[in-house]
């Protein structure tokens, strides 16, 4: 299979996982595990899986000069990103969080231009704009943005998380080109664990595991294995082939995939607004993801 096509399929699966994660994470916290404790559990579980994959299958050595870069990626891609998203999601509503996260591709596009000199084209800008319109329409179709002042801190946390993850996608891109994705994830999560232990240890230590229902255990396993290990690995593998802006635009598929998941669980129905919004989103993703005819000719010449 073509590597570029495989990268796009990886992004589709990763964002399906993220879409389901909104529901499962809300089920777990804060009733059973506080957000920071849940993040520590996620990072420990994912690091164990990445370590097994790294030491058994990859065993790739990294240059000493890149260790600091991995440490910085751990700050933005694991610590700030995960801690503030779960803390924010715990304080605000899923609709608020989803709307704020639509800013991620814009932030990635700007940071890619400033840091790695990725061009901002009209085609790409139009695609991101269509993505915002479609995602916002789909998200708001299920409810309204809450302006409750008690949720503003949560909204701020989600915005910082979106910025942090956008910066992570840009700064980790050179590492993805240079090393195997499993190598990158092993080192990024190793540093990430060091950063999240002080925030999550006390909350994880007081969890009463005996009162947690079996269904919640399955949801915890999904968040640790699928959301933290598989989705990160798929995103990383895609980033090896694609630019950060293309990877980030797939976030606009999350509302569509979340809606399909809700319909599958018979907790939502398909209507005209959802269909139109989905078409707009797919058009936006297409514009950002598919290279222009001019770019293809230049590559062939």
BADO-490411 format. One record per residue: x, y, z of N, C-alpha, C in turn; residue number from 0. Coordinates in Angstrom, 2 decimals. Atoms other than C-alpha are relative to their C-alpha. Layout:
# BADO-490411
PT      npx      npy      npz     capx     capy     capz      cpx      cpy      cpz   nr
PT        X        Y        Z        X        Y        Z        X        Y        Z  NUM
...
***
This chain:
# BADO-490411
PT      npx      npy      npz     capx     capy     capz      cpx      cpy      cpz   nr
PT     0.83    -1.20     0.00     0.00     0.00     0.00     0.88     1.26     0.00    0
PT    -0.71    -1.27     0.05     1.19     3.55    -0.80     0.17     0.59     1.39    1
PT    -0.29    -0.50    -1.35     2.89     5.09     2.26    -0.84     1.21     0.35    2
PT     0.80    -1.19    -0.27     0.99     8.36     1.91    -1.45    -0.38     0.32    3
PT     1.36     0.47    -0.26    -2.37     6.58     1.72    -0.08    -0.67     1.37    4
PT    -0.05     0.66    -1.30    -1.39     4.47     4.73     0.04     1.03     1.13    5
PT    -0.08    -1.07    -1.00    -0.54     7.66     6.63    -1.36     0.63     0.24    6
PT     1.34    -0.57    -0.12    -4.00     9.08     5.90    -0.95    -0.96     0.73    7
PT     0.83     0.99    -0.70    -5.66     5.85     7.05     0.35    -0.05     1.48    8
PT    -0.44    -0.03    -1.40    -3.59     5.97    10.24    -0.61     1.19     0.74    9
PT     0.61    -1.19    -0.61    -4.85     9.49    10.92    -1.50    -0.18     0.21   10
PT     1.44     0.26    -0.12    -8.44     8.40    10.32    -0.28    -0.87     1.23   11
PT     0.18     0.88    -1.15    -8.12     5.57    12.86     0.33     0.72     1.30   12
PT    -0.40    -0.73    -1.20    -6.31     7.79    15.36    -1.08     0.97     0.45   13
PT     1.02    -0.98    -0.36    -9.02    10.43    15.23    -1.33    -0.66     0.36   14
PT     1.15     0.78    -0.48   -11.75     7.79    15.56     0.19    -0.34     1.47   15
PT    -0.31     0.32    -1.40   -10.04     6.75    18.78    -0.17     1.24     0.88   16
PT     0.15    -1.24    -0.78    -9.85    10.37    19.96    -1.46     0.38     0.18   17
PT     1.42    -0.33    -0.08   -13.54    10.84    19.19    -0.70    -0.82     1.08   18
PT     0.58     0.88    -1.02   -14.50     7.86    21.35     0.53     0.37     1.38   19
PT    -0.66    -0.32    -1.27   -12.07     9.02    24.04    -0.76     1.06     0.80   20
PT     0.75    -1.04    -0.70   -14.22    12.09    24.86    -1.01    -0.61     0.95   21
PT     1.06     0.64    -0.80   -17.01     9.84    26.12     0.59    -0.86     1.11   22
PT    -0.56     0.92    -0.98   -14.89     7.22    27.87     0.74     0.72     1.13   23
PT    -0.75    -0.74    -1.02   -12.63     9.73    29.66    -0.94     0.67     0.99   24
PT     0.99    -0.64    -0.86   -15.67    11.57    31.01    -0.65    -1.00     0.96   25
PT     0.58     1.05    -0.85   -17.05     8.27    32.37     0.92    -0.32     1.19   26
PT    -0.97     0.41    -1.01   -13.86     7.60    34.33     0.25     1.10     1.04   27
PT    -0.36    -1.09    -0.91   -13.12    11.03    35.82    -1.12     1.01     0.16   28
PT    -0.86     0.17    -1.18   -13.45    12.49    38.32    -0.56    -1.01     1.01   29
PT     0.65     0.90    -0.96   -15.74     9.85    39.92     0.94    -1.08     0.50   30
PT    -0.85     1.11    -0.38   -13.20     7.04    39.87     1.47     0.38     0.10   31
PT    -1.39    -0.46    -0.02    -9.88     8.71    39.08     0.03     1.48    -0.34   32
PT    -0.16    -1.42     0.29    -8.94    12.39    39.23     0.82     0.18    -1.28   33
PT    -0.65    -0.19     1.31    -7.69    13.86    35.91     1.52    -0.20     0.00   34
PT    -1.47     0.11     0.01    -3.99    14.17    36.83     0.45    -1.42     0.32   35
PT    -0.32     1.39    -0.30    -3.97    10.66    38.30    -0.24    -0.89    -1.22   36
PT     0.32     0.75     1.22    -5.59     9.33    35.13     1.09     0.19    -1.04   37
PT    -1.08    -0.28     0.95    -2.91    11.02    33.03     1.25    -0.80     0.35   38
PT    -1.18     0.77    -0.42    -0.15     9.42    35.09    -0.18    -1.47    -0.36   39
PT     0.28     1.39     0.36    -1.82     6.03    34.59     0.14    -0.21    -1.51   40
PT    -0.13     0.06     1.45    -2.05     6.71    30.84     1.45    -0.05    -0.43   41
PT    -1.40    -0.11     0.41     1.60     7.66    30.55     0.78    -1.25     0.41   42
PT    -0.68     1.22    -0.45     2.83     4.69    32.62    -0.35    -1.17    -0.91   43
PT     0.43     1.11     0.85     0.75     2.25    30.58     0.57     0.10    -1.40   44
PT    -0.51    -0.19     1.37     1.74     3.74    27.22     1.51    -0.19    -0.06   45
PT    -1.46     0.13     0.00     5.43     3.93    28.17     0.40    -1.47     0.07   46
PT    -0.29     1.44    -0.07     5.41     0.24    29.10    -0.15    -0.65    -1.37   47
PT     0.23     0.57     1.34     3.98    -0.63    25.68     1.05     0.48    -1.00   48
PT    -1.02    -0.53     0.91     6.38     1.68    23.82     1.37    -0.61     0.33   49
PT    -1.29     0.58    -0.40     9.32     0.27    25.84     0.13    -1.43    -0.53   50
PT    -0.02     1.37     0.52     8.40    -3.31    24.89     0.26     0.02    -1.51   51
PT    -0.16    -0.09     1.46     8.08    -2.34    21.22     1.41     0.46    -0.37   52
PT    -1.32    -0.56     0.30    11.35    -0.37    21.33     1.11    -1.02     0.25   53
PT    -1.10     0.90    -0.35    13.57    -2.91    23.09    -0.09    -1.36    -0.70   54
PT     0.16     1.29     0.66    12.13    -5.97    21.33     0.16     0.11    -1.52   55
PT     0.07    -0.07     1.46    11.63    -4.72    17.76     0.92     1.04    -0.64   56
PT    -0.70    -1.11     0.64    13.55    -1.48    17.17     1.47     0.10     0.42   57
PT    -1.36    -0.10    -0.55    16.63    -1.04    19.43     0.85     1.03    -0.74   58
PT    -0.69    -1.04     0.77    17.55     2.14    17.59     0.71     0.98     0.94   59
PT    -0.75    -0.96    -0.81    20.26     4.37    19.03    -0.29     1.43    -0.48   60
PT     0.23    -1.40     0.35    19.72     8.13    19.15     1.25     0.83     0.30   61
PT    -1.15    -0.87    -0.23    22.30    10.87    18.94    -0.19     0.81     1.27   62
PT     0.06    -0.70    -1.28    23.15    12.60    22.19    -0.58     1.41    -0.15   63
PT     0.48    -1.36     0.21    22.36    16.01    20.71    -1.52     0.07    -0.11   64
PT     1.45     0.01     0.17    18.75    14.92    20.15    -0.75    -0.26     1.32   65
PT     0.65     0.30    -1.28    18.07    14.00    23.80    -0.77     1.21     0.52   66
PT     0.67    -1.22    -0.46    17.23    17.61    24.67    -1.27     0.25    -0.81   67
PT     1.18    -0.19     0.84    14.81    17.76    21.73    -1.12    -0.94     0.44   68
PT     1.00     0.94    -0.50    13.04    14.65    23.02    -0.57     0.49     1.33   69
PT     0.45    -0.52    -1.30    12.87    16.24    26.47    -1.01     1.13    -0.20   70
PT     0.91    -1.10     0.29    11.20    19.33    25.00    -1.31    -0.53    -0.58   71
PT     1.21     0.63     0.54     8.78    17.17    23.01    -0.84    -0.62     1.11   72
PT     0.71     0.57    -1.13     7.88    15.42    26.26    -0.80     1.03     0.78   73
PT     0.71    -1.09    -0.69     6.91    18.76    27.80    -1.29     0.34    -0.74   74
PT     1.15    -0.48     0.76     4.58    19.84    24.99    -0.92    -1.12    -0.49   75
PT     0.80     1.07     0.57     3.42    16.48    23.62    -0.64    -0.92     1.02   76
PT     0.54     0.88    -1.03     2.77    14.65    26.90    -0.46     0.80     1.22   77
PT     0.32    -0.64    -1.28     2.90    16.79    30.05    -1.08     1.08    -0.14   78
PT     0.95    -1.10     0.13     1.18    20.06    29.09    -1.23    -0.45    -0.78   79
PT     1.09     0.43     0.86    -0.92    18.50    26.35    -1.01    -0.86     0.75   80
PT     0.92     0.93    -0.63    -2.40    15.62    28.34    -0.56     0.52     1.32   81
PT     0.47    -0.49    -1.30    -2.57    17.20    31.80    -1.07     1.08    -0.15   82
PT     0.95    -1.11     0.12    -4.32    20.36    30.69    -1.25    -0.39    -0.77   83
PT     1.22     0.41     0.69    -6.70    18.60    28.30    -0.95    -0.72     0.95   84
PT     0.88     0.73    -0.92    -8.02    16.22    30.95    -0.50     0.90     1.13   85
PT     0.44    -0.94    -1.04    -8.09    18.93    33.62    -1.05     0.95    -0.57   86
PT     0.96    -0.89     0.65    -9.89    21.22    31.16    -1.31    -0.70    -0.29   87
PT     1.20     0.77     0.31   -12.34    18.52    30.05    -0.80    -0.28     1.26   88
PT     0.67     0.25    -1.28   -13.11    17.84    33.71    -0.76     1.22     0.48   89
PT     0.61    -1.24    -0.47   -13.99    21.51    34.30    -1.04     0.57    -0.96   90
PT     0.90    -0.58     0.99   -15.75    22.41    31.07    -0.87    -1.08    -0.61   91
PT     0.87     0.97     0.66   -18.24    20.71    28.75     0.69    -0.58    -1.23   92
PT    -0.59     0.56     1.22   -17.35    18.37    25.86    -0.19     0.91    -1.22   93
PT     0.26    -0.91     1.13   -18.94    20.90    23.45     0.98     1.16     0.02   94
PT    -0.98    -1.07    -0.12   -16.79    23.75    24.77     1.38    -0.48    -0.43   95
PT    -1.33     0.53     0.29   -13.67    21.58    24.57     0.16    -0.27    -1.49   96
PT    -0.08     0.33     1.42   -14.45    20.38    21.06     0.10     1.25    -0.87   97
PT    -0.05    -1.25     0.76   -15.07    23.92    19.77     1.38     0.64     0.11   98
PT    -1.31    -0.61    -0.21   -11.83    25.21    21.30     1.08    -0.77    -0.76   99
PT    -1.01     0.82     0.68    -9.87    22.30    19.81     0.03     0.24    -1.51  100
PT    -0.02    -0.30     1.43   -10.88    23.46    16.32     1.05     1.06    -0.35  101
PT    -1.05    -0.99     0.24    -8.23    26.18    16.75     1.34    -0.68    -0.27  102
PT    -1.28     0.70     0.12    -5.49    23.51    16.66     0.63     0.08    -1.39  103
PT    -0.63    -0.08     1.32    -4.97    23.37    12.86     0.50     1.40    -0.37  104
PT    -0.45    -1.38     0.27    -4.74    27.18    12.68     1.33     0.25     0.71  105
PT    -1.22    -0.19    -0.79    -2.12    27.20    15.44     1.16    -0.78    -0.63  106
PT    -1.04     0.82     0.63    -0.21    24.38    13.73     0.49     0.65    -1.28  107
PT    -0.37    -0.64     1.25    -0.27    26.19    10.39     0.91     1.20     0.24  108
PT    -0.82    -1.19    -0.32     1.10    29.39    11.95     1.37    -0.40     0.52  109
PT    -1.28     0.42    -0.58     3.78    27.61    13.98     0.87    -0.73    -1.02  110
PT    -0.76     0.67     1.05     4.78    25.46    11.00     0.67     1.03    -0.92  111
PT    -0.55    -1.07     0.83     5.28    28.65     8.98     1.19     0.67     0.70  112
PT    -1.04    -0.71    -0.75     7.36    30.29    11.74     1.22    -0.86     0.31  113
PT    -1.09     0.84    -0.48     9.44    27.29    12.80     0.66    -0.82    -1.11  114
PT    -0.59     0.85     1.04     9.89    24.95     9.82    -0.26     0.53    -1.41  115
PT     0.17    -0.70     1.28     8.96    27.43     7.06    -0.95    -0.71    -0.97  116
PT     1.01     0.63     0.84     5.98    25.42     5.79    -0.89     1.10    -0.61  117
PT     0.74    -1.06     0.68     4.12    27.54     3.21    -1.48     0.02     0.40  118
PT     1.44    -0.17    -0.24     0.67    28.94     4.01    -0.63     0.36    -1.34  119
PT     0.62    -0.22     1.30    -1.27    28.57     0.77    -1.48     0.34     0.17  120
PT     1.44    -0.31    -0.02    -4.76    29.82    -0.09    -0.81    -1.29     0.14  121
PT     0.68     1.29    -0.04    -5.83    26.20    -0.62    -0.05    -0.56     1.42  122
PT    -0.08     0.52    -1.37    -4.66    25.19     2.85    -0.84     0.84     0.96  123
PT     0.78    -0.89    -0.85    -6.20    28.24     4.52    -1.50    -0.20    -0.19  124
PT     1.42     0.24     0.29    -9.55    27.62     2.79    -0.45    -1.34     0.59  125
PT     0.34     1.30    -0.55    -9.48    23.97     3.84    -0.19     0.04     1.50  126
PT     0.11    -0.13    -1.46    -8.91    24.85     7.49    -1.25     0.79     0.37  127
PT     1.20    -0.79    -0.25   -11.67    27.50     7.35    -1.26    -0.86    -0.15  128
PT     1.14     0.89     0.20   -14.13    24.95     5.93    -0.09    -1.02     1.13  129
PT    -0.01     0.94    -1.12   -13.07    22.51     8.64    -0.59     0.59     1.25  130
PT     0.52    -0.70    -1.18   -13.82    25.05    11.37    -1.52     0.16    -0.11  131
PT     1.44    -0.21     0.21   -17.24    25.86     9.87    -0.77    -1.30     0.18  132
PT     0.69     1.28    -0.07   -18.23    22.23     9.45     0.02    -0.61     1.39  133
PT    -0.12     0.58    -1.34   -16.92    21.07    12.84    -0.86     0.77     1.00  134
PT     0.79    -0.81    -0.92   -18.55    23.99    14.66    -1.49    -0.26    -0.16  135
PT     1.42     0.28     0.26   -21.91    23.34    12.98    -0.41    -1.36     0.55  136
PT     0.30     1.35    -0.47   -21.73    19.65    13.83    -0.01    -0.07     1.52  137
PT    -0.10     0.01    -1.46   -20.68    20.22    17.45    -1.18     0.73     0.62  138
PT     1.08    -0.82    -0.57   -23.26    22.96    18.10    -1.38    -0.57    -0.30  139
PT     1.27     0.64     0.30   -25.98    20.82    16.56    -0.50    -0.81     1.19  140
PT     0.39     0.79    -1.16   -25.94    18.84    19.79    -0.17     0.81     1.26  141
PT     0.15    -0.82    -1.20   -26.07    21.77    22.18     0.61     1.37    -0.21  142
PT    -0.52    -1.37     0.07   -24.81    25.25    22.98     1.32     0.11     0.75  143
PT    -1.20    -0.32    -0.75   -21.52    26.71    24.11    -0.41     0.55     1.37  144
PT     0.31    -0.50    -1.35   -21.62    27.26    27.86     0.92     1.17     0.33  145
PT    -0.77    -1.18    -0.39   -20.53    30.69    29.06     0.08     0.14     1.51  146
PT    -0.08     0.03    -1.46   -20.66    29.72    32.73     1.42     0.40     0.42  147
PT    -1.32    -0.48    -0.41   -17.81    31.59    34.42     0.82    -1.08     0.70  148
PT    -0.72     1.07    -0.67   -16.93    28.48    36.42     0.72    -0.90    -0.99  149
PT    -0.61     0.86     1.01   -15.98    26.79    33.15     1.13     0.71    -0.75  150
PT    -0.99    -0.75     0.76   -13.65    29.53    31.90     1.41    -0.54     0.20  151
PT    -1.33     0.56    -0.25   -10.60    27.98    33.58     0.19    -1.27    -0.82  152
PT    -0.06     1.21     0.82   -11.40    24.68    31.88     0.20     0.32    -1.46  153
PT    -0.16    -0.42     1.41   -11.75    26.46    28.53     1.43     0.46    -0.27  154
PT    -1.38    -0.48     0.14    -8.37    28.13    29.08     0.97    -1.18    -0.05  155
PT    -0.85     1.19    -0.01    -6.76    24.77    29.89    -0.03    -0.71    -1.35  156
PT     0.13     0.68     1.30    -8.12    23.25    26.67     0.70     0.80    -1.10  157
PT    -0.68    -0.84     1.00    -6.85    26.22    24.63     1.51    -0.14     0.10  158
PT    -1.45     0.18    -0.18    -3.36    25.90    26.14     0.41    -1.38    -0.49  159
PT    -0.28     1.35     0.49    -3.52    22.17    25.43     0.08    -0.02    -1.52  160
PT     0.01    -0.04     1.46    -4.39    22.85    21.77     1.27     0.66    -0.53  161
PT    -1.22    -0.70     0.40    -1.48    25.28    21.50     1.23    -0.89     0.21  162
PT    -1.12     0.86    -0.33     0.90    22.86    23.20     0.12    -1.16    -0.99  163
PT    -0.05     1.13     0.92    -0.06    19.95    20.97     0.38     0.46    -1.41  164
PT    -0.38    -0.55     1.30     0.24    22.15    17.88     1.50     0.22    -0.10  165
PT    -1.45    -0.22    -0.04     3.77    23.15    18.89     0.74    -1.33    -0.03  166
PT    -0.61     1.33    -0.03     4.59    19.50    19.61     0.07    -0.61    -1.41  167
PT     0.01     0.57     1.35     3.55    18.41    16.09     1.09     0.61    -0.88  168
PT    -1.00    -0.69     0.83     5.88    21.00    14.58     1.41    -0.38     0.42  169
PT    -1.39     0.24    -0.44     8.96    20.38    16.75     0.38    -1.48    -0.05  170
PT    -0.34     1.43     0.05     8.68    16.57    16.68     0.16    -0.49    -1.44  171
PT    -0.07     0.40     1.40     8.44    16.43    12.87     1.43    -0.39    -0.44  172
PT    -1.35     0.40     0.41    12.26    16.44    12.29     0.45    -1.31     0.65  173
PT    -0.36     1.24    -0.68    12.64    13.64    14.85    -0.68    -1.20    -0.66  174
PT     0.72     1.07     0.67    10.01    11.57    13.05     0.66    -0.37    -1.33  175
PT    -0.69     0.25     1.27    11.90    11.93     9.78     1.31    -0.75     0.25  176
PT    -1.33     0.55    -0.30    15.18    10.96    11.43    -0.04    -1.39     0.62  177
PT     0.04     1.25    -0.74    14.09     8.07    13.66    -1.31    -0.76    -0.24  178
PT     1.22     0.80     0.03    11.54     5.25    13.83    -1.01     0.61     0.97  179
PT     1.01    -0.58    -0.89     8.22     6.47    15.33    -0.02    -0.62     1.40  180
PT    -0.02     0.65    -1.32     8.48     3.90    18.15     1.16     0.54     0.83  181
PT    -1.14    -0.59    -0.72    11.91     5.27    19.08    -0.36     1.37     0.55  182
PT     0.39    -1.35    -0.42    10.55     8.81    19.20    -0.99    -0.06     1.15  183
PT     1.03     0.10    -1.04     7.52     7.80    21.28     0.58    -0.53     1.31  184
PT    -0.63     0.52    -1.22     9.66     5.81    23.73     0.71     1.11     0.76  185
PT    -0.74    -1.07    -0.67    11.89     8.79    24.46    -0.91     1.14     0.45  186
PT     0.93    -1.07    -0.36     9.07    11.36    24.45    -0.80    -0.37     1.24  187
PT     0.78     0.42    -1.16     6.99     9.34    26.91     0.88    -0.26     1.23  188
PT    -0.91     0.15    -1.13    10.04     8.57    29.07     0.18     1.33     0.72  189
PT    -0.11    -1.33    -0.62    10.55    12.28    29.64    -1.37     0.46     0.51  190
PT     1.34    -0.39    -0.42     6.79    12.82    29.83    -0.36    -0.57     1.36  191
PT     0.27     0.61    -1.30     6.56    10.39    32.75     0.65     0.78     1.13  192
PT    -0.70    -0.78    -1.03     9.14    12.39    34.70    -0.76     1.29     0.32  193
PT     0.70    -1.27    -0.19     7.07    15.53    34.20    -1.36    -0.17     0.69  194
PT     1.37     0.14    -0.53     3.64    14.13    35.16    -0.06    -0.67     1.37  195
PT     0.00     0.66    -1.31     4.66    12.12    38.26    -0.33     0.97     1.14  196
PT     0.32    -0.91    -1.11     4.64    15.19    40.58    -1.46     0.44     0.04  197
PT     1.39    -0.47     0.06     1.13    16.14    39.41    -1.01    -1.12     0.25  198
PT     1.00     1.06    -0.06    -0.53    12.75    39.32     0.19    -1.06     1.07  199
PT    -0.29     1.10    -0.93     1.11    10.56    41.97    -0.99    -0.07     1.16  200
PT     0.90     0.01    -1.17    -1.03    11.60    44.95    -1.41    -0.41    -0.38  201
PT     1.36     0.35     0.44    -4.29    11.29    42.97    -0.10    -1.47    -0.40  202
PT     0.03     1.41     0.40    -3.38     7.88    41.55     0.13    -0.91     1.21  203
PT    -0.25     0.83    -1.18    -2.25     6.60    44.95    -1.26    -0.23     0.84  204
PT     1.21     0.12    -0.85    -5.69     7.16    46.56    -1.18    -0.63    -0.74  205
PT     1.10     0.61     0.75    -7.76     5.45    43.84    -0.45    -1.29     0.69  206
PT     0.58     1.22    -0.59   -10.09     2.81    45.30    -0.37    -0.95    -1.14  207
PT     0.18     0.86     1.17    -9.72     0.14    42.63    -1.13    -1.01     0.21  208
PT     1.00     1.04    -0.28   -12.17    -2.23    44.36    -1.43     0.42    -0.35  209
PT     1.36    -0.47     0.26   -15.22    -0.02    43.68    -0.23     0.31    -1.49  210
PT     0.12    -0.33     1.42   -14.52     0.50    39.97    -0.70    -1.13    -0.75  211
PT     0.73     1.04     0.75   -17.05    -1.39    37.78     0.84    -0.55    -1.17  212
PT    -0.73     0.65     1.10   -15.84    -3.77    35.07    -0.05     0.85    -1.28  213
PT     0.11    -0.82     1.21   -17.15    -1.47    32.31     0.97     1.18     0.03  214
PT    -0.94    -1.12    -0.13   -15.04     1.40    33.65     1.43    -0.48    -0.20  215
PT    -1.33     0.57     0.23   -11.98    -0.86    33.70     0.27    -0.14    -1.50  216
PT    -0.15     0.11     1.45   -12.57    -1.54    29.99     0.23     1.36    -0.64  217
PT    -0.18    -1.35     0.54   -12.85     2.18    29.32     1.37     0.55     0.35  218
PT    -1.36    -0.40    -0.38    -9.63     2.83    31.25     1.01    -0.67    -0.93  219
PT    -0.90     0.73     0.89    -7.92     0.14    29.16    -0.01     0.61    -1.40  220
PT     0.10    -0.63     1.32    -9.22     1.79    25.98     0.82     1.29    -0.04  221
PT    -0.71    -1.28    -0.04    -7.83     5.20    27.02     1.51    -0.22     0.04  222
PT    -1.44     0.24    -0.13    -4.43     3.76    27.97     0.57    -0.62    -1.27  223
PT    -0.55     0.75     1.13    -3.96     1.32    25.09    -0.29     0.68    -1.34  224
PT     0.39    -0.55     1.30    -5.89     2.92    22.23     0.32     1.49    -0.13  225
PT    -0.18    -1.45     0.12    -5.89     6.67    22.94     1.45     0.42     0.19  226
PT    -1.34    -0.46    -0.33    -2.40     6.91    24.41     1.09    -0.74    -0.78  227
PT    -1.03     0.77     0.70    -0.45     4.12    22.70    -0.25    -0.04    -1.51  228
PT     0.26     0.20     1.43    -2.10     3.34    19.35    -0.18     1.32    -0.74  229
PT     0.25    -1.27     0.69    -3.36     6.85    18.48     1.27     0.84    -0.12  230
PT    -1.26    -0.75     0.06    -0.02     8.49    19.37     0.92    -0.62    -1.05  231
PT    -0.88     0.69     0.95     1.83     5.85    17.34    -0.47     0.24    -1.43  232
PT     0.54    -0.23     1.34    -0.48     6.25    14.34     0.23     1.45    -0.45  233
PT    -0.26    -1.40     0.32    -0.21    10.05    14.47     1.47     0.22    -0.34  234
PT    -1.44    -0.15     0.21     3.55     9.77    14.71     0.44    -0.60    -1.33  235
PT    -0.34     0.64     1.27     3.79     7.36    11.79    -0.46     0.85    -1.18  236
PT     0.51    -0.87     1.06     1.64     9.69     9.69     0.86     1.25    -0.15  237
PT    -0.82    -1.21     0.02     3.80    12.67    10.65     1.33    -0.24    -0.70  238
PT    -1.24     0.35     0.71     6.78    10.83     9.18    -0.16     0.22    -1.50  239
PT     0.27    -0.12     1.43     5.10    11.03     5.75    -0.62     1.35    -0.39  240
PT     0.77    -1.20     0.31     2.96    14.18     5.98     0.49     1.19     0.81  241
PT    -0.39    -1.18    -0.76     3.42    17.76     7.15    -0.94     0.22     1.19  242
PT     0.81    -0.20    -1.21     2.11    18.97    10.55    -1.41     0.54    -0.27  243
PT     1.31    -0.58     0.30    -0.74    20.97     8.99    -0.99    -1.07    -0.46  244
PT     0.87     1.08     0.47    -2.12    17.89     7.25    -0.42    -0.90     1.15  245
PT     0.32     0.84    -1.16    -1.93    15.84    10.45    -1.04     0.68     0.88  246
PT     0.90    -0.73    -0.90    -3.71    18.55    12.45    -1.40     0.17    -0.57  247
PT     1.33    -0.23     0.59    -6.58    19.05     9.95    -0.94    -1.16     0.28  248
PT     0.85     1.17    -0.26    -7.82    15.55    10.75    -0.78     0.12     1.31  249
PT     0.76    -0.21    -1.23    -9.02    16.85    14.12    -1.45     0.35    -0.31  250
PT     1.37    -0.37     0.38   -12.07    18.13    12.24    -0.88    -1.21    -0.31  251
PT     0.78     1.21     0.19   -13.11    14.54    11.58    -0.54    -0.55     1.33  252
PT     0.41     0.55    -1.29   -13.51    13.91    15.30    -1.49     0.19     0.29  253
PT     1.45    -0.12    -0.23   -17.03    15.41    15.57    -0.83    -0.96    -0.86  254
PT     0.71     0.94     0.87   -18.14    13.28    12.58     0.09    -1.41     0.58  255
PT    -0.21     1.35    -0.52   -16.64    10.14    14.05    -0.68    -0.19     1.35  256
PT     0.69     0.08    -1.29   -18.02    10.93    17.51    -1.50    -0.16    -0.21  257
PT     1.42     0.12     0.32   -21.47    11.35    15.96    -0.34    -1.40    -0.48  258
PT     0.23     1.36     0.48   -21.19     8.03    14.14     0.05    -1.01     1.15  259
PT    -0.09     0.87    -1.18   -20.14     6.38    17.40    -1.26     0.10     0.84  260
PT     1.23    -0.20    -0.76   -23.13     7.92    19.15    -1.20    -0.66    -0.68  261
PT     1.08     0.66     0.75   -25.46     6.69    16.37     0.09    -1.51     0.16  262
PT    -0.21     1.43    -0.19   -23.93     3.22    16.72    -0.51    -0.45     1.37  263
PT     0.48     0.33    -1.36   -24.74     3.32    20.45    -1.47     0.37     0.19  264
PT     1.41    -0.38     0.01   -28.24     4.53    19.54    -0.30     1.14     0.98  265
PT     0.21    -1.17    -0.84   -27.77     7.73    21.53    -0.08     1.27    -0.84  266
PT     0.11    -1.14     0.90   -27.94    10.01    18.47    -0.60    -0.48    -1.32  267
PT     0.59     0.33     1.30   -29.59    10.16    15.05     0.64     0.86    -1.09  268
PT    -0.54    -0.73     1.15   -28.52    11.29    11.57    -1.04     0.97    -0.51  269
PT     0.92    -0.98     0.55   -30.06    14.50    10.25     0.69     0.82    -1.08  270
PT    -0.51    -0.78     1.12   -29.59    17.03     7.46     1.21     0.84     0.38  271
PT    -1.12    -0.85    -0.45   -27.31    19.32     9.48     1.28    -0.80     0.09  272
PT    -1.19     0.84    -0.14   -24.93    16.47    10.27     0.57    -0.39    -1.36  273
PT    -0.45     0.39     1.33   -24.78    15.39     6.63     0.71     1.16    -0.70  274
PT    -0.60    -1.18     0.65   -24.07    18.92     5.32     1.32     0.37     0.66  275
PT    -1.23    -0.34    -0.74   -21.51    19.63     8.06     1.11    -1.00    -0.33  276
PT    -0.99     1.03     0.32   -19.76    16.33     7.29     0.59     0.21    -1.38  277
PT    -0.49    -0.27     1.36   -19.52    17.18     3.58     0.97     1.18    -0.01  278
PT    -0.88    -1.18    -0.09   -18.01    20.59     4.42     1.34    -0.39     0.61  279
PT    -1.24     0.42    -0.67   -15.46    18.98     6.77     0.87    -0.83    -0.94  280
PT    -0.77     0.84     0.91   -14.43    16.34     4.25     0.61     0.81    -1.14  281
PT    -0.54    -0.88     1.03   -14.01    19.06     1.62     1.22     0.74     0.51  282
PT    -1.13    -0.70    -0.61   -11.75    21.01     3.99     1.20    -0.90     0.18  283
PT    -1.09     0.96    -0.18    -9.69    17.93     4.83     0.64    -0.33    -1.34  284
PT    -0.51     0.31     1.34    -9.36    17.15     1.12     0.92     1.12    -0.49  285
PT    -0.78    -1.14     0.49    -8.09    20.66     0.32     1.37     0.08     0.67  286
PT    -1.27    -0.08    -0.72    -5.40    20.49     3.00     0.86    -1.23    -0.27  287
PT    -0.74     1.26     0.08    -4.44    16.84     2.52     0.55    -0.30    -1.38  288
PT    -0.39     0.36     1.36    -4.25    16.52    -1.26     0.85     1.11    -0.61  289
PT    -0.88    -0.99     0.62    -1.39    18.25    -3.00    -0.63     0.59    -1.26  290
PT     0.53    -0.65     1.20    -2.22    20.72    -5.72     0.58    -0.63    -1.26  291
PT    -0.46     0.53     1.28    -1.85    19.76    -9.37     1.38     0.55    -0.35  292
PT    -1.29    -0.63     0.27     1.05    22.20    -9.67     1.10    -0.69     0.77  293
PT    -1.01     0.66    -0.83     2.90    20.53    -6.77     0.32    -1.38    -0.53  294
PT    -0.22     1.34     0.55     2.43    17.10    -8.34     0.88     0.06    -1.25  295
PT    -0.79    -0.15     1.23     3.83    18.30   -11.70     1.45     0.32     0.33  296
PT    -1.36    -0.34    -0.38     6.85    19.82    -9.95     0.76    -1.21     0.51  297
PT    -0.66     1.21    -0.53     7.56    16.52    -8.21     0.36    -0.96    -1.14  298
PT    -0.23     0.93     1.12     7.28    14.57   -11.47     1.09     0.51    -0.94  299
PT    -0.98    -0.57     0.95     9.51    16.97   -13.40     1.43    -0.10     0.53  300
***
